[in-house]
Amino acid sequence: MRSPARQDPPIASHWLAEFGNALLDINRLARDKALESFHHQALQRLQRLLPFDKAWWGRAALIDGLPEEHSRHLFGLPAEYLDDWQSIREQDITVDRVHSSPGHAVIIDMQAADSPAGLRWLAARHELGELICIIHVDPLTQLSDHLALYRQPGAPRFGEFERLLLDNLMPHLVAAVSVNQIRTLVAMRESLQSQALAMAVCDRHGVLYCAERGFVELLLTEWSQWTGPQLPEQASPQGYAGEHLAIESRIVGDLHLLTARRRGPMERLSGREREVALLFGEGRTYKEIARELGLAPNTVRHHIRTIYAKLGVNDKASVAHLLHRLVPD
């Protein structure tokens, strides 16, 4: 005789539905919201599933056993919280506990008598009671995405069910951040007329979070041995102009939106060489160019030789052809 079907407790069905609805909403925010507002709105939605008062969501590298922040978003906390935490980070027992078990949330009573003095000071200064924290380590960059949720003193304690909830939620939050970054690149791409561009997102340390394939290909034209995910040492997150490649940067929050393109041959010329090339391409003689620019004829000849070398040409017609293609009317 078949046993009757198992009846799940009503609360299990309720929480499963709540969890699914939260994921749908957070993924919708990732697709619809700007890079600078996504974290805040996602945390607001998360509060409805897992109540908390304040939060710290960021990405860091573990250096000598201590996290070095690459990007961060504070929710309900003042900007000076990070400086305060930096001053006691060696006493933050949360760091060792979450890194000893990535993907599993830990619960810390910051004001407990056996908590380190520095952690108790931080909790008192910012009116924090308990925290629940989890990290997710990126296998490529080895950076850790971390999320710490705080409750005020006297609030209900975090429980085992909420720890399990955060364990299952964190991979989806990390994926949503990536979706949001890609959405930002797509929106930026659609706003640009030129298609000879490639884009990426990096942090202030130059670690690439996501990039179009063309961006990587452009980097390899300048640095053929580059493997990533860190930008080459010579390329700053603030921008770069090299022999073959130009990178422009726009700051969004604490990240950089990078736009890379090939440098045209004319961009390799100095300002004076460009002036000489423009006149030379128009058919002017050395003497005419020298007279118009106030230069000696021998100086013009020197500039012409340099222009030939930089552009990879050896006659006036080739210079004129490049000018026709690359210089706007």
N, C-alpha and C positions, 0 to 999 in steps of 0.2 A: 504494500500500500504506500502510495507516495505521501511524503510528509508535506504539510501545508507550507506555502511560500512564507519566507521570513518577512515579518512586518518591521520595517525600520522605525525607530522612534521619530515622532513628528519634528523634534528639534533638529535632527540630522538633515531632514529634507529642507527645513527652513534655512539652515546655514549653508547648505549646498546651493540653494537658490540665491542667497545673499552674496556668496562668494562669486558665483557666475555673473551676477549682475554687476558687481564691482569690477570684475575683469573687463566686461564689455564696455563699461563707462570709461575706464582708464585707457583702454585701447582706442576708444573714440576720441578722447582728449589728445592722445599721442598723434592721431591723424589730423586733428583739426586745429590744435592750438600752436601758437608760436613757441619757439625754443625757449624764450625768456620767461614764459608764463606757465609752461607745462608742469613743472615740478610742483608749483604751488597749488594748482588746481587738482592735480592728481592726489596730493596729500589731503586736500579738503575732501575729496571723494573717499579716500581711505579712512578718514575719521568716522565715517558712517558705518564702516564695517568693523573697525578695530579702534575704539575710542582712545584718544590721546590728547594731550594739551600742546605739546611742542615737539619739534622734530629737527633732525639733522640728516640730510641726504646728500651723499657726495661720492667722490671717487678718489682713491689714494694709492700711493705706492708704499710698500713696507721697506723701510731703509733702516738697517741696524736694529731691527725689531720694533721700530716705531713708525707710525703712518705719516707720510708726507702728502699733504692735500694737493690734489691736482684740480679738482672742481668741487663746488659745494653749493647747497641750497639750505638756508635756515628758515624754519617755519615757526613763528612765534618767539624766536630768540633774537636778541640784539646782535649786531655785527661784532661787538667786542667779545661775544661768547667764544669765538675761535681763539682769540688772543688769550683769554682766560684759560681755555682748555690747553693751549700750547704750554702754558706755564706749569701745568700739573700733569702733562700727558704721561710722564714716566710713572705716575702713581695710578693711572687709569687701568684697573684690572680688567676692564672690558676688552681691551686690545688683545691681550694674550688669549682670553677665553674664546673670542669669536674667530681668531686666526688659527686656533688649535682645532676648530671644527667648522670650517666654512660651509655655508648653506644651512646651518642650524642656529636658531636664535638663542640668545642667552638673556636672562633676566637678572638685573643688578639692583639692589637697594642702595642707592647712592648715599643715603643718610644713616645706614646701619652703623652700629657702634664698631663693628670689625672692618668697615670699609676704610681705605687709606684716608689720611687727613686731608690730602689735596682734593680727593673726590668729594669728601663731605663739604669742604669749603666751596667747591664749584656748585654743588647742589644747593647750599644755603644761599649763595650769591644770586642764583638764577631761579630760585623757588622750584627746585626739582626734587621729586621723591624717587620713584622707581624709573628704570629705563628697560626697554627691550631692544636688543640690537642684533643685527645679522649682516653678514657680508657675502658677496658673490665674487669669486675671482675669475677674471677674464683669462682664458688659457693662452691667448695670443700676447696680450700686453702685460700680463701678470699684475695688472691694476685691480684693486678690489673696490667694487661698488658696496657702499655701506649705508645702512638705514638704521638710525636710532630714534625711537619714539619714547617720549617722556610723559610721565604723569606727575601732577603736582602732589605735594605732601598731603596725606589724608584721602587721596583718591583711591578707588578700588585697586587692588594689586593686579598685576598681570598674572594670568594663569597658564596652565599647561595647554589649554585649548587655544589660547591666543598665540602661544609660542608655535604650536603646530600650524596655525593659520598663517603666520608670517613665514615659516619655512616654505610653505607651498606658494605663497604669494610672491616672494622675492624674485624668482626667475622670470615671472611675468612682468614685474616692474622694470627689471633690467632690459628685457626685450622691448618694452614700451618706450624706454629712453632711446634705444637705437632707432625704432620706428619714427619717433619724433625728430631725431636728427636727420634721418633720410628724407622725411617730409619737408624739412627746412631746405635741404639741398634741392629737392624737386621744385619747390616754390621759387627759390632763387634762380634756378635754371630757366624756368618759364618767364621770368622777368628780364632775362638777358637776350638781346638780339643775336649776339654772336654765338655760334655753336662750336667755335674752335676753343672752347674753354672747358676746364674740368674743375670740380669743386670737392672740398673736404671740410671736416670739422676736426679741430684739435684743441688741446688745452694749452695753458700758459707755459707748460714745459715742452710743448711740441709733440706730444703723443697724439697720434691720429686715432680718433674715435670711429669715424666712418669716412669713406672716400669713394668717389667714382673711379672706375677702372682707369679712365683716361688720366686721372690725377697721378696715379702710380706710374703710368707709362711716361708721363712728362718728367717726373722726378728721375726716372731711369735715363732719360736723355742727358741729364746733367751729371748724375752719379750712377754709373752703370752697375756698381757693386752694392748699391743700397738695398737693404732687406726689410727695413721698418721694424716695428711700427712707429719708432721715433723719427721725426724729421731729421734729415742730414744735419750735421753740426753747423754747417755754414748757413742753413736756411732757418731764419727766425720765424716764430709765429706771427711777428709783426710785419712780415713781408720779406721779399727777396728779389734781387735782380741779378741774374747771372748771364753767362754767355749764350745759353740756349733757352733759358726759362725765366719767366717773371711770375711772382706770386704776390697777389694783393690780399690784404687781410681786413676783415671787419669784425669788431668785437661785439659779441652778443652775450650779455651776462658775464660769466667768467670763462667763456669759450671764444674761439676764433673761427670765423667762417673764412675759408681760404679759397681763392679763385686763381687757378694757374693757367698760363697760356705760353705758347712758344714765343720767344722774342724774334721779331723780324730782323732781317739783315741791317736795315737802316737804323735800328735801335742800338746797334753796336758802335755807331759813330758818335764822336763827341759833338758838342754843339757847333764848334767851328768847322769840323769835318762835314757835318751835315749841310752847313751853309755852302761850303765849297762844292759838295756833291750836287746840290740843287742847281747851282749855276752851271757846273760842268755838264750836267745832264741836259741842260737847255741848249747846249752847243757853244757856250762861251769859251774863249781862248784863255790860256794861262794869264796873259797880260790883262785881259778884260776883267777876269775874276780878281786879280791882284788890285787893280784900280778901284773896283767897286767895294771891296772889303778892306782896303787900306793895308794890303799885305805886300811883301816883296814877292816877285815871281818865283824865286827859288823856294819860298815858304809854301806857295801854292803847289809847286811840283811835289814837295815833301808830303803835303796833305793828300794829293792825288795817289801817290804810291801807297800811303797808309790806307786810303779808302779801297783801293784795289785789293789789298791784303785782307782787310776786314770783311769785305763783301765776297771775296773769292772770285773776282772777275779780273779781266785784263784789258778792257777797252771801254770807250765812252758809250758805245751803244748798249752795252750790258748795264752800265750805271743808269742810263736813261730808262731801260726796261724795268729795272727794279724800282725806280722812282715812280714810274707809271702805275705799277702794281700796288705799291705800298704807301704812297703819299696821297692823302685825300686832296680833293680839289679845294 
